[in-house]
Amino acid sequence: MNRISIFIITVLTLVSCDSKGGLDIATFQGEALGTTYSVQYFSEGELDFTKSMDSIVDIVNGSMSTYQQDSDISMVNRGDSTVTVDEHFIKVFEASKKIYSESNGFFDPTVGVLVNAYGFGPGKAVTDLYAERLDSLNKLVGLNKVRINEDQTVSKENPNVYIDFNAIAKGYTIDIIGHYLENNGVSDYLIELGGELKARGKNRSSGKEWLVGIDNPLQEGPERQFNAKVMLKNASMATSGNYRKYRVDSLTGERFVHTVNPITGFAEKSNLLSASVIAENCMMADGYATALMAMGLDRSASMLKELKSIEVYLIYSDENGSIKTYVTPGFKSNLVD
């Protein structure tokens, strides 16, 4: 999926300010968590955003960075059962459990061992992925094999179970940035980090809610093209997609991607190319977008009939290779012509 590995930190901040109606329009752009970020907000005063961003990133890294050897999650993954995890780890774990349950296990922060084995992730692919080897790896998958105890230590059924919150922690980080802005009196802002978004209030330059876009999965060349324009009204949106790595069926023309089924352990073909989710907070939007991509179109449509807490915009390829969309009513109301 288009999940850039996070927790590799460099913060390079560019600041630009303008003034409209007595309010300062501030834009901060830089690099953090292995990707880029942009924050736009309206405020009467100037914030020390560089220092605050460093602090937020350090907090998330210390809790959940699999790239940082002394982080809580790294020590837990090495089998240290004495580590006391912090509130950030617990919040992300509880949110992951909720999505894991509602997606029937398709959203699973422990699936990395399988993703890497197939060569879809950053790890080295297993060249001898025979049935017995696959079965042994599959025994390490399942968030139900992990629990947080009352003393905030972590227990795993198998010490080799590996936890990675990459698919949800980026959204959580955006939520923390939003809390920082609101605690400093900012009520109108838009945060973008690696393609995930959080909006509050209005873009006072236009007097309207914040306008964002969903990428066209067939775009070519450097110029960005959008499949849809979305007005975010005090909401968050996350997009997950495989479309830049899709293949084309030589007989039907259907575009498809490969995704790992965490239940069976097998890699499956999926015609779902992109999933955009609007939710109340960015952590849940981020996690659900990943879940939908893992589930594919049919399973996602079935889950969405029961799940009313999110709105989605799915882009898929039909059996003739044509690009189609599946849009929930709530999401449709936010689309702009």
C-alpha positions as CSV (number, residue, x, y, z in Angstrom):
1,M,0.0,0.0,0.0
2,N,1.0,3.6,-0.3
3,R,2.2,3.6,3.3
4,I,5.6,5.3,3.6
5,S,7.6,3.8,6.4
6,I,7.4,6.2,9.3
7,F,9.6,7.2,12.3
8,I,12.7,8.2,10.3
9,I,12.9,11.8,11.5
10,T,14.2,15.0,9.9
11,V,12.3,18.2,10.5
12,L,12.9,21.0,8.0
13,T,10.4,23.7,8.4
14,L,9.5,26.4,6.0
15,V,7.2,29.2,7.3
16,S,5.1,31.6,5.3
17,C,2.7,34.1,6.7
18,D,0.1,36.5,5.3
19,S,-2.6,38.6,6.8
20,K,-6.3,38.6,5.9
21,G,-8.8,40.4,8.0
22,G,-6.4,41.0,10.8
23,L,-5.6,37.3,11.2
24,D,-2.2,35.7,10.3
25,I,-2.3,32.9,7.8
26,A,0.6,30.6,8.7
27,T,1.9,27.7,6.6
28,F,4.5,25.2,8.0
29,Q,6.0,22.6,5.7
30,G,8.6,20.1,6.4
31,E,9.6,16.4,6.8
32,A,8.7,14.2,9.8
33,L,8.0,10.6,10.4
34,G,9.6,9.5,7.2
35,T,7.3,11.6,5.0
36,T,6.3,15.3,4.5
37,Y,3.9,17.4,6.4
38,S,2.0,20.7,5.9
39,V,0.1,22.7,8.5
40,Q,-2.1,25.7,7.6
41,Y,-3.8,27.7,10.3
42,F,-5.3,31.1,11.1
43,S,-4.2,32.7,14.4
44,E,-3.7,36.1,15.9
45,G,-0.4,35.0,17.3
46,E,2.7,33.1,16.1
47,L,3.4,29.6,17.4
48,D,6.8,28.0,17.9
49,F,5.9,25.2,15.7
50,T,9.3,23.8,15.0
51,K,10.0,23.0,18.6
52,S,6.5,21.7,19.2
53,M,6.8,19.4,16.1
54,D,10.1,18.0,17.4
55,S,8.4,17.3,20.8
56,I,5.4,15.6,19.2
57,V,7.6,13.4,17.0
58,D,9.8,12.4,19.9
59,I,6.8,11.4,22.0
60,V,5.4,9.1,19.2
61,N,8.9,7.7,18.4
62,G,9.6,6.9,22.0
63,S,6.4,5.0,22.2
64,M,5.8,3.3,18.8
65,S,8.8,3.6,16.5
66,T,9.9,0.2,15.2
67,Y,13.0,1.9,13.9
68,Q,14.1,3.2,17.3
69,Q,15.8,0.4,19.2
70,D,15.0,1.9,22.7
71,S,11.3,2.6,22.0
72,D,8.6,0.9,24.0
73,I,7.4,-1.1,20.9
74,S,10.9,-2.2,20.0
75,M,11.6,-3.6,23.4
76,V,8.2,-5.3,23.5
77,N,8.9,-6.9,20.1
78,R,12.2,-8.2,21.5
79,G,10.2,-10.0,24.2
80,D,10.7,-7.7,27.1
81,S,7.6,-8.2,29.3
82,T,8.7,-5.7,31.9
83,V,8.2,-2.6,29.7
84,T,5.4,-0.3,30.9
85,V,3.8,1.3,27.8
86,D,2.5,4.9,27.8
87,E,-0.9,6.3,27.2
88,H,-0.1,6.8,23.5
89,F,0.7,3.2,22.9
90,I,-2.5,2.2,24.8
91,K,-4.7,4.5,22.8
92,V,-3.4,3.2,19.5
93,F,-3.6,-0.4,20.7
94,E,-7.2,0.0,21.8
95,A,-8.2,1.7,18.5
96,S,-6.4,-1.1,16.6
97,K,-8.4,-3.7,18.6
98,K,-11.7,-2.0,17.7
99,I,-10.8,-2.0,13.9
100,Y,-9.4,-5.5,14.1
101,S,-12.8,-6.7,15.6
102,E,-15.0,-4.8,13.2
103,S,-13.0,-5.9,10.1
104,N,-13.0,-9.5,11.3
105,G,-9.2,-9.5,11.6
106,F,-8.3,-7.9,8.3
107,F,-6.8,-4.9,10.0
108,D,-3.9,-6.5,12.0
109,P,-0.8,-4.7,13.3
110,T,0.9,-8.1,13.6
111,V,0.6,-9.0,9.9
112,G,4.1,-7.6,9.0
113,V,5.8,-11.0,9.2
114,L,3.6,-12.2,6.3
115,V,3.8,-8.9,4.3
116,N,7.6,-9.1,4.4
117,A,7.6,-12.8,3.6
118,Y,5.8,-12.2,0.3
119,G,8.2,-9.3,-0.5
120,F,5.5,-6.6,-0.2
121,G,7.1,-4.8,2.7
122,P,10.5,-3.4,3.7
123,G,11.8,-6.7,5.0
124,K,13.6,-9.4,3.0
125,A,11.3,-11.8,1.2
126,V,11.3,-15.5,2.1
127,T,12.4,-17.3,-1.1
128,D,11.4,-20.8,0.2
129,L,7.8,-19.9,1.2
130,Y,6.5,-23.5,1.3
131,A,3.3,-24.5,3.1
132,E,4.9,-25.4,6.4
133,R,6.9,-22.2,6.5
134,L,3.8,-20.2,5.7
135,D,1.9,-22.0,8.5
136,S,4.6,-21.2,11.0
137,L,4.6,-17.5,10.1
138,N,0.8,-17.4,10.2
139,K,0.9,-18.6,13.9
140,L,2.6,-15.3,14.7
141,V,-0.3,-13.2,13.2
142,G,-3.3,-12.1,15.2
143,L,-3.8,-9.0,17.4
144,N,-5.9,-11.3,19.7
145,K,-2.6,-12.8,20.7
146,V,-1.6,-9.6,22.4
147,R,-3.0,-7.9,25.5
148,I,-2.1,-5.0,27.7
149,N,-2.2,-5.9,31.4
150,E,-3.5,-3.7,34.3
151,D,0.1,-2.6,35.1
152,Q,0.5,-1.4,31.5
153,T,2.9,-4.2,30.5
154,V,2.3,-6.2,27.4
155,S,1.8,-9.9,27.1
156,K,2.1,-12.0,23.9
157,E,1.0,-15.6,23.3
158,N,4.2,-16.1,21.4
159,P,7.3,-14.0,22.2
160,N,8.0,-13.7,18.4
161,V,4.8,-11.9,17.7
162,Y,5.8,-8.6,16.1
163,I,3.7,-5.4,16.5
164,D,3.8,-2.5,14.0
165,F,1.4,0.4,14.3
166,N,2.6,2.0,11.1
167,A,-0.9,1.8,9.5
168,I,-2.5,3.9,12.3
169,A,0.2,5.9,14.2
170,K,0.5,8.5,11.4
171,G,-3.1,9.4,11.8
172,Y,-2.7,9.5,15.6
173,T,0.2,11.9,15.2
174,I,-2.0,14.2,13.2
175,D,-4.5,14.1,16.0
176,I,-1.8,15.1,18.5
177,I,-0.8,18.1,16.3
178,G,-4.5,19.1,16.1
179,H,-4.7,19.0,19.9
180,Y,-1.7,21.2,20.1
181,L,-3.2,23.8,17.8
182,E,-6.5,23.8,19.6
183,N,-4.9,24.1,23.0
184,N,-3.2,27.2,21.6
185,G,-6.4,28.8,20.6
186,V,-6.4,27.8,16.9
187,S,-9.8,26.8,15.7
188,D,-9.3,27.0,11.9
189,Y,-6.6,24.7,10.5
190,L,-5.7,22.0,8.0
191,I,-3.0,19.4,8.7
192,E,-1.6,17.1,6.0
193,L,1.0,14.4,6.9
194,G,1.9,11.8,4.3
195,G,-1.4,12.2,2.5
196,E,-3.6,11.9,5.7
197,L,-5.6,15.0,6.6
198,K,-7.3,16.7,9.5
199,A,-9.5,19.8,9.2
200,R,-11.2,22.1,11.6
201,G,-13.1,25.2,11.1
202,K,-12.8,27.1,7.8
203,N,-10.2,28.3,5.3
204,R,-10.8,32.0,6.1
205,S,-9.2,33.0,2.9
206,S,-12.2,31.6,1.0
207,G,-14.7,31.7,3.8
208,K,-15.5,28.0,3.2
209,E,-14.5,24.6,4.7
210,W,-11.2,23.2,3.7
211,L,-11.1,21.7,0.1
212,V,-8.9,18.6,-0.4
213,G,-8.5,16.0,-3.2
214,I,-8.4,12.3,-3.8
215,D,-5.8,11.2,-6.4
216,N,-6.7,9.7,-9.7
217,P,-5.4,6.1,-9.7
218,L,-4.6,6.3,-13.4
219,Q,-2.6,9.5,-13.4
220,E,0.7,9.6,-15.2
221,G,3.5,12.0,-15.1
222,P,4.5,14.5,-12.4
223,E,1.4,16.7,-12.5
224,R,-1.1,15.6,-9.8
225,Q,-4.6,14.7,-11.0
226,F,-7.6,14.2,-8.7
227,N,-10.4,11.7,-9.0
228,A,-12.6,13.8,-6.6
229,K,-12.6,17.0,-4.6
230,V,-13.8,16.8,-1.0
231,M,-15.0,19.5,1.4
232,L,-13.8,18.5,4.9
233,K,-16.2,19.8,7.6
234,N,-14.5,19.3,11.0
235,A,-13.4,15.9,10.0
236,S,-10.4,13.8,9.1
237,M,-9.7,11.9,5.9
238,A,-7.1,9.1,5.2
239,T,-6.4,7.4,1.9
240,S,-4.8,4.1,1.4
241,G,-4.0,2.7,-2.1
242,N,-2.1,0.2,-4.1
243,Y,-2.8,1.7,-7.5
244,R,0.8,2.8,-8.3
245,K,1.8,-0.9,-8.1
246,Y,-1.2,-2.4,-9.9
247,R,-1.0,-5.1,-12.6
248,V,-3.3,-5.5,-15.6
249,D,-5.0,-8.8,-16.5
250,S,-3.9,-9.5,-20.1
251,L,-7.3,-11.1,-20.9
252,T,-9.8,-8.8,-19.3
253,G,-7.9,-5.6,-18.8
254,E,-8.9,-5.6,-15.2
255,R,-6.4,-3.8,-12.9
256,F,-5.6,-5.6,-9.7
257,V,-3.1,-5.5,-6.8
258,H,-1.9,-8.2,-4.4
259,T,-2.7,-7.9,-0.7
260,V,-2.1,-10.4,2.2
261,N,-5.1,-12.0,3.8
262,P,-4.1,-12.1,7.5
263,I,-6.7,-14.8,8.2
264,T,-5.4,-17.4,5.7
265,G,-1.9,-16.1,5.3
266,F,-2.2,-16.2,1.5
267,A,-1.6,-13.3,-0.9
268,E,-4.8,-12.5,-2.8
269,K,-5.7,-10.5,-5.9
270,S,-7.8,-7.5,-5.2
271,N,-9.4,-5.0,-7.6
272,L,-9.8,-2.3,-4.9
273,L,-7.2,0.3,-5.9
274,S,-7.9,3.1,-3.4
275,A,-9.8,3.6,-0.1
276,S,-10.5,7.1,1.3
277,V,-12.2,7.3,4.7
278,I,-13.7,10.3,6.5
279,A,-13.9,9.9,10.3
280,E,-14.1,12.0,13.4
281,N,-10.4,11.6,14.1
282,C,-7.5,10.8,11.9
283,M,-6.3,7.8,13.8
284,M,-9.5,5.9,13.0
285,A,-9.6,7.2,9.4
286,D,-6.1,5.9,9.0
287,G,-6.8,2.5,10.4
288,Y,-10.0,1.9,8.6
289,A,-8.5,2.9,5.2
290,T,-5.9,0.2,5.7
291,A,-8.5,-2.3,6.8
292,L,-10.6,-1.6,3.7
293,M,-7.6,-2.2,1.4
294,A,-6.9,-5.5,3.1
295,M,-10.5,-6.6,2.9
296,G,-11.1,-5.8,-0.8
297,L,-14.3,-4.4,-2.4
298,D,-16.8,-7.1,-1.6
299,R,-15.9,-7.6,2.1
300,S,-15.6,-3.8,2.6
301,A,-19.1,-3.3,1.1
302,S,-20.5,-5.9,3.5
303,M,-18.8,-4.4,6.5
304,L,-20.0,-0.9,5.6
305,K,-23.6,-1.9,5.7
306,E,-23.2,-2.4,9.5
307,L,-20.6,0.2,10.3
308,K,-22.0,3.7,10.5
309,S,-19.1,5.6,12.1
310,I,-17.2,6.3,8.9
311,E,-17.9,7.4,5.3
312,V,-15.9,6.0,2.4
313,Y,-14.9,6.6,-1.2
314,L,-13.6,3.4,-2.9
315,I,-12.0,3.3,-6.3
316,Y,-11.9,-0.1,-8.0
317,S,-11.4,-1.7,-11.4
318,D,-14.3,-3.8,-12.8
319,E,-14.1,-7.0,-14.8
320,N,-13.7,-4.9,-18.0
321,G,-10.9,-2.8,-16.7
322,S,-13.0,0.3,-16.2
323,I,-12.5,2.4,-13.2
324,K,-15.5,2.6,-10.9
325,T,-16.3,4.1,-7.5
326,Y,-18.2,3.0,-4.4
327,V,-19.3,6.0,-2.4
328,T,-21.3,6.1,0.9
329,P,-24.1,8.7,1.1
330,G,-22.3,10.7,3.8
331,F,-19.2,10.9,1.8
332,K,-21.1,11.9,-1.3
333,S,-22.5,14.9,0.5
334,N,-19.0,16.2,0.9
335,L,-18.0,15.9,-2.8
336,V,-17.6,19.1,-4.7
337,D,-18.1,19.4,-8.5
